[in-house]
């Protein structure tokens, strides 16, 4: 489904070259749920952006469904994302001038047109927002906005969904509900789920955890309760 091979990201700074990611290698199977974890500054969000085709690496490659997205031009990557990839941001990124229904319907309208609003309504009902269809983002709580963002991300039935700290701006109870929705949709639609999170409990619900440390893969297995190094890095 997804293959990351020798992925490296470097940037130039006033103090010289900074290596953010260094020779990252792993694969993710179709329908698998994977958490990317590690201390702040370890390169998690950069890795997520590279895997989603939002940025390009300094070297190495990312393949999704046998398509090498790192070889595509910017407009080609955008088209590929529209047809295959969903992304959930920590800060929601909803269009403030559109209602919940319009936010979710927009990607559907770009793909299929006529039945977009009906499908968007079903998705919002599935995430418990059937009574908030005509509300604008500033009329909704953070948890409600994140549910709209989840409905929008799943609207185009992506093969793979990337989520950057999907519960990071939410209280514990709301975050739990959002996590439940993510895994429910992951399982019901068979969507591959890859998320960046500092939340140990959320990471533990994934089938696998990939731990980054100083831009390199430190651990690529499911942690156990005795793995204190893993716990400390997630909670950092």
C-alpha positions as a LaTeX table, in Angstrom:
\begin{tabular}{lrrr}
\hline
Residue & $x$ (\AA) & $y$ (\AA) & $z$ (\AA) \\
\hline
Unk1 & 0.00 & 0.00 & 0.00 \\
Unk2 & 2.65 & 2.51 & 1.13 \\
Unk3 & 6.40 & 2.17 & 0.88 \\
Unk4 & 8.93 & 4.64 & 2.27 \\
Unk5 & 12.46 & 4.05 & 0.99 \\
Unk6 & 15.63 & 5.84 & 2.11 \\
Unk7 & 13.62 & 8.99 & 2.79 \\
Unk8 & 15.78 & 11.96 & 3.80 \\
Unk9 & 14.86 & 15.60 & 4.36 \\
Unk10 & 17.46 & 18.32 & 4.80 \\
Unk11 & 17.07 & 22.10 & 5.04 \\
Unk12 & 19.59 & 24.92 & 4.97 \\
Unk13 & 19.85 & 27.15 & 8.02 \\
Unk14 & 22.12 & 30.00 & 9.13 \\
Unk15 & 24.09 & 27.43 & 11.11 \\
Unk16 & 24.48 & 25.07 & 8.18 \\
Unk17 & 22.55 & 22.06 & 6.94 \\
Unk18 & 19.89 & 20.59 & 9.24 \\
Unk19 & 18.90 & 16.95 & 8.78 \\
Unk20 & 15.24 & 16.54 & 9.77 \\
Unk21 & 14.83 & 12.96 & 8.54 \\
Unk22 & 17.66 & 10.56 & 7.79 \\
Unk23 & 17.25 & 7.38 & 5.69 \\
Unk24 & 13.71 & 6.39 & 6.76 \\
Unk25 & 12.50 & 2.96 & 5.57 \\
Unk26 & 9.24 & 1.10 & 6.25 \\
Unk27 & 6.10 & $-0.28$ & 4.59 \\
Unk28 & 2.41 & $-0.08$ & 5.52 \\
Unk29 & $-0.10$ & $-2.71$ & 4.45 \\
Unk30 & $-3.57$ & $-1.94$ & 3.03 \\
Unk31 & $-6.10$ & $-1.27$ & 5.82 \\
Unk32 & $-3.40$ & $-1.12$ & 8.51 \\
Unk33 & $-3.50$ & 1.50 & 11.28 \\
Unk34 & $-0.10$ & 2.98 & 12.18 \\
Unk35 & 0.93 & 5.61 & 14.72 \\
Unk36 & 4.02 & 7.77 & 14.15 \\
Unk37 & 5.36 & 8.67 & 17.58 \\
Unk38 & 8.39 & 10.30 & 19.15 \\
Unk39 & 9.52 & 13.39 & 21.02 \\
Unk40 & 8.82 & 16.89 & 19.73 \\
Unk41 & 11.29 & 17.76 & 16.98 \\
Unk42 & 11.88 & 14.14 & 15.97 \\
Unk43 & 10.48 & 14.72 & 12.45 \\
Unk44 & 6.98 & 13.21 & 12.79 \\
Unk45 & 4.96 & 15.92 & 11.05 \\
Unk46 & 7.60 & 16.30 & 8.34 \\
Unk47 & 7.40 & 12.59 & 7.64 \\
Unk48 & 3.61 & 12.75 & 7.45 \\
Unk49 & 3.74 & 15.65 & 4.97 \\
Unk50 & 6.23 & 13.77 & 2.79 \\
Unk51 & 4.13 & 10.60 & 2.80 \\
Unk52 & 1.03 & 12.58 & 1.82 \\
Unk53 & 2.84 & 14.35 & $-1.00$ \\
Unk54 & 2.45 & 17.78 & 0.59 \\
Unk55 & 6.23 & 18.22 & 0.49 \\
Unk56 & 9.16 & 16.63 & $-1.34$ \\
Unk57 & 12.18 & 14.89 & 0.25 \\
Unk58 & 15.80 & 15.76 & $-0.33$ \\
Unk59 & 16.30 & 12.13 & $-1.39$ \\
Unk60 & 14.49 & 8.82 & $-1.24$ \\
Unk61 & 11.00 & 7.89 & $-2.37$ \\
Unk62 & 7.38 & 7.38 & $-1.30$ \\
Unk63 & 5.12 & 4.94 & $-3.17$ \\
Unk64 & 1.37 & 4.72 & $-2.62$ \\
Unk65 & $-0.50$ & 1.95 & $-4.45$ \\
Unk66 & 2.53 & 1.44 & $-6.71$ \\
Unk67 & 2.62 & 5.12 & $-7.69$ \\
Unk68 & 5.87 & 6.89 & $-6.86$ \\
Unk69 & 4.46 & 10.21 & $-5.70$ \\
Unk70 & 7.90 & 11.71 & $-5.09$ \\
Unk71 & 8.46 & 11.63 & $-8.87$ \\
Unk72 & 5.30 & 13.61 & $-9.63$ \\
Unk73 & 5.08 & 17.33 & $-10.35$ \\
Unk74 & 3.14 & 19.49 & $-7.89$ \\
Unk75 & $-0.09$ & 19.51 & $-9.92$ \\
Unk76 & 0.17 & 15.75 & $-10.45$ \\
Unk77 & 0.60 & 15.19 & $-6.71$ \\
Unk78 & $-2.44$ & 17.38 & $-6.04$ \\
Unk79 & $-4.52$ & 15.30 & $-8.46$ \\
Unk80 & $-3.24$ & 12.07 & $-6.91$ \\
Unk81 & $-4.14$ & 13.30 & $-3.40$ \\
Unk82 & $-7.63$ & 14.27 & $-4.54$ \\
Unk83 & $-8.25$ & 10.74 & $-5.79$ \\
Unk84 & $-6.43$ & 8.66 & $-3.20$ \\
Unk85 & $-5.50$ & 10.55 & $-0.03$ \\
Unk86 & $-7.32$ & 12.11 & 2.93 \\
Unk87 & $-5.67$ & 14.42 & 5.47 \\
Unk88 & $-6.89$ & 15.54 & 8.90 \\
Unk89 & $-5.11$ & 18.54 & 10.42 \\
Unk90 & $-4.88$ & 19.30 & 14.13 \\
Unk91 & $-6.25$ & 22.80 & 13.47 \\
Unk92 & $-9.18$ & 21.45 & 11.39 \\
Unk93 & $-8.61$ & 23.72 & 8.30 \\
Unk94 & $-12.32$ & 24.12 & 7.57 \\
Unk95 & $-13.46$ & 26.88 & 5.21 \\
Unk96 & $-15.01$ & 29.46 & 7.53 \\
Unk97 & $-17.44$ & 30.80 & 4.91 \\
Unk98 & $-18.97$ & 27.37 & 4.27 \\
Unk99 & $-21.41$ & 25.41 & 6.44 \\
Unk100 & $-20.58$ & 21.95 & 7.76 \\
Unk101 & $-22.53$ & 20.42 & 4.88 \\
Unk102 & $-20.78$ & 22.59 & 2.30 \\
Unk103 & $-17.33$ & 21.84 & 3.75 \\
Unk104 & $-17.89$ & 18.09 & 3.43 \\
Unk105 & $-19.66$ & 18.33 & 0.06 \\
Unk106 & $-16.90$ & 20.39 & $-1.58$ \\
Unk107 & $-14.44$ & 17.54 & $-2.33$ \\
Unk108 & $-17.36$ & 15.38 & $-3.46$ \\
Unk109 & $-18.60$ & 18.08 & $-5.83$ \\
Unk110 & $-15.15$ & 18.27 & $-7.39$ \\
Unk111 & $-15.29$ & 14.53 & $-8.08$ \\
Unk112 & $-18.90$ & 13.52 & $-8.67$ \\
Unk113 & $-21.20$ & 16.55 & $-8.71$ \\
Unk114 & $-24.91$ & 15.87 & $-8.35$ \\
Unk115 & $-25.12$ & 13.53 & $-5.33$ \\
Unk116 & $-22.45$ & 15.36 & $-3.34$ \\
Unk117 & $-24.73$ & 17.00 & $-0.77$ \\
Unk118 & $-26.69$ & 13.81 & $-0.13$ \\
Unk119 & $-23.47$ & 11.89 & 0.49 \\
Unk120 & $-22.10$ & 14.70 & 2.67 \\
Unk121 & $-25.27$ & 14.65 & 4.76 \\
Unk122 & $-24.92$ & 10.89 & 5.32 \\
Unk123 & $-21.31$ & 11.31 & 6.43 \\
Unk124 & $-22.17$ & 14.10 & 8.87 \\
Unk125 & $-24.97$ & 11.98 & 10.30 \\
Unk126 & $-22.48$ & 9.13 & 10.68 \\
Unk127 & $-20.22$ & 11.33 & 12.81 \\
Unk128 & $-23.17$ & 12.57 & 14.88 \\
Unk129 & $-23.67$ & 15.99 & 13.29 \\
Unk130 & $-26.95$ & 15.50 & 11.49 \\
Unk131 & $-28.40$ & 18.45 & 13.40 \\
Unk132 & $-25.48$ & 20.78 & 12.59 \\
Unk133 & $-25.55$ & 20.71 & 8.79 \\
Unk134 & $-26.15$ & 24.44 & 8.31 \\
Unk135 & $-23.81$ & 25.63 & 11.06 \\
Unk136 & $-20.59$ & 27.46 & 10.22 \\
Unk137 & $-17.25$ & 26.52 & 11.86 \\
Unk138 & $-17.38$ & 29.48 & 14.27 \\
Unk139 & $-20.75$ & 28.19 & 15.51 \\
Unk140 & $-19.31$ & 24.79 & 16.45 \\
Unk141 & $-17.09$ & 23.49 & 19.23 \\
Unk142 & $-13.59$ & 22.17 & 18.57 \\
Unk143 & $-14.83$ & 18.59 & 18.74 \\
Unk144 & $-17.63$ & 19.30 & 16.28 \\
Unk145 & $-15.22$ & 20.99 & 13.88 \\
Unk146 & $-12.90$ & 18.00 & 14.04 \\
Unk147 & $-15.82$ & 15.69 & 13.27 \\
Unk148 & $-16.60$ & 17.81 & 10.21 \\
Unk149 & $-12.94$ & 17.53 & 9.20 \\
Unk150 & $-13.09$ & 13.74 & 9.60 \\
Unk151 & $-16.28$ & 13.52 & 7.51 \\
Unk152 & $-14.62$ & 15.66 & 4.83 \\
Unk153 & $-11.47$ & 13.52 & 4.86 \\
Unk154 & $-13.49$ & 10.32 & 4.38 \\
Unk155 & $-15.87$ & 11.89 & 1.84 \\
Unk156 & $-13.84$ & 10.93 & $-1.22$ \\
Unk157 & $-13.28$ & 7.41 & 0.16 \\
Unk158 & $-9.49$ & 7.72 & 0.23 \\
Unk159 & $-7.28$ & 4.68 & 0.05 \\
Unk160 & $-5.09$ & 6.15 & 2.77 \\
Unk161 & $-5.80$ & 8.70 & 5.49 \\
Unk162 & $-3.14$ & 10.80 & 7.21 \\
Unk163 & $-3.95$ & 12.51 & 10.51 \\
Unk164 & $-1.67$ & 15.01 & 12.27 \\
Unk165 & $-2.41$ & 15.06 & 16.02 \\
Unk166 & $-6.16$ & 14.55 & 15.37 \\
Unk167 & $-7.03$ & 14.83 & 19.09 \\
Unk168 & $-4.34$ & 17.33 & 20.06 \\
Unk169 & $-6.66$ & 20.34 & 20.44 \\
Unk170 & $-9.48$ & 18.46 & 22.15 \\
Unk171 & $-10.39$ & 17.62 & 25.73 \\
Unk172 & $-10.03$ & 14.00 & 26.85 \\
Unk173 & $-13.67$ & 12.99 & 26.41 \\
Unk174 & $-14.03$ & 14.62 & 22.99 \\
Unk175 & $-10.66$ & 13.23 & 21.91 \\
Unk176 & $-11.81$ & 9.74 & 22.84 \\
Unk177 & $-14.92$ & 10.14 & 20.69 \\
Unk178 & $-12.87$ & 11.43 & 17.74 \\
Unk179 & $-10.49$ & 8.47 & 18.07 \\
Unk180 & $-13.44$ & 6.06 & 18.10 \\
Unk181 & $-14.73$ & 7.64 & 14.88 \\
Unk182 & $-11.36$ & 7.37 & 13.18 \\
Unk183 & $-10.97$ & 3.67 & 13.92 \\
Unk184 & $-14.63$ & 2.94 & 13.12 \\
Unk185 & $-14.28$ & 4.53 & 9.68 \\
Unk186 & $-10.85$ & 2.95 & 9.21 \\
Unk187 & $-12.40$ & $-0.48$ & 9.73 \\
Unk188 & $-15.73$ & 0.04 & 7.97 \\
Unk189 & $-14.20$ & 1.54 & 4.82 \\
Unk190 & $-10.94$ & $-0.43$ & 4.89 \\
Unk191 & $-8.97$ & 2.81 & 4.76 \\
Unk192 & $-5.29$ & 2.69 & 5.68 \\
Unk193 & $-4.78$ & 5.03 & 8.65 \\
Unk194 & $-1.48$ & 6.71 & 9.50 \\
Unk195 & $-1.42$ & 9.25 & 12.31 \\
Unk196 & 1.07 & 11.38 & 14.20 \\
Unk197 & 0.26 & 11.51 & 17.92 \\
Unk198 & 1.74 & 12.20 & 21.34 \\
Unk199 & $-1.15$ & 10.32 & 22.95 \\
Unk200 & 0.12 & 6.95 & 24.23 \\
Unk201 & $-3.40$ & 5.50 & 24.53 \\
Unk202 & $-4.30$ & 6.55 & 21.00 \\
Unk203 & $-1.04$ & 5.15 & 19.63 \\
Unk204 & $-1.69$ & 1.90 & 21.48 \\
Unk205 & $-4.98$ & 1.42 & 19.61 \\
Unk206 & $-3.11$ & 1.26 & 16.30 \\
Unk207 & $-1.89$ & $-2.05$ & 14.96 \\
Unk208 & 1.67 & $-0.75$ & 14.81 \\
Unk209 & 3.76 & 2.15 & 16.08 \\
Unk210 & 6.75 & 3.65 & 14.31 \\
Unk211 & 8.90 & 5.62 & 16.73 \\
Unk212 & 11.16 & 8.39 & 15.48 \\
Unk213 & 14.15 & 9.72 & 17.36 \\
Unk214 & 16.35 & 12.51 & 15.99 \\
Unk215 & 15.01 & 11.95 & 12.48 \\
Unk216 & 15.55 & 8.19 & 12.39 \\
Unk217 & 13.35 & 5.15 & 12.99 \\
Unk218 & 14.08 & 3.92 & 16.49 \\
Unk219 & 11.33 & 1.33 & 16.80 \\
Unk220 & 8.92 & $-0.22$ & 14.28 \\
Unk221 & 6.99 & $-2.62$ & 16.48 \\
Unk222 & 3.97 & $-2.60$ & 18.75 \\
Unk223 & 5.16 & $-1.45$ & 22.20 \\
Unk224 & 4.61 & $-3.39$ & 25.39 \\
Unk225 & 3.77 & $-2.03$ & 28.83 \\
Unk226 & 7.38 & $-2.60$ & 29.84 \\
Unk227 & 8.80 & $-0.46$ & 27.05 \\
Unk228 & 9.62 & 2.63 & 29.11 \\
Unk229 & 11.69 & 4.31 & 26.40 \\
Unk230 & 8.67 & 4.28 & 24.10 \\
Unk231 & 6.41 & 5.71 & 26.81 \\
Unk232 & 8.83 & 8.49 & 27.63 \\
Unk233 & 9.20 & 9.54 & 23.98 \\
Unk234 & 5.44 & 9.63 & 23.36 \\
Unk235 & 4.83 & 11.68 & 26.49 \\
Unk236 & 7.66 & 14.14 & 25.74 \\
\hline
\end{tabular}
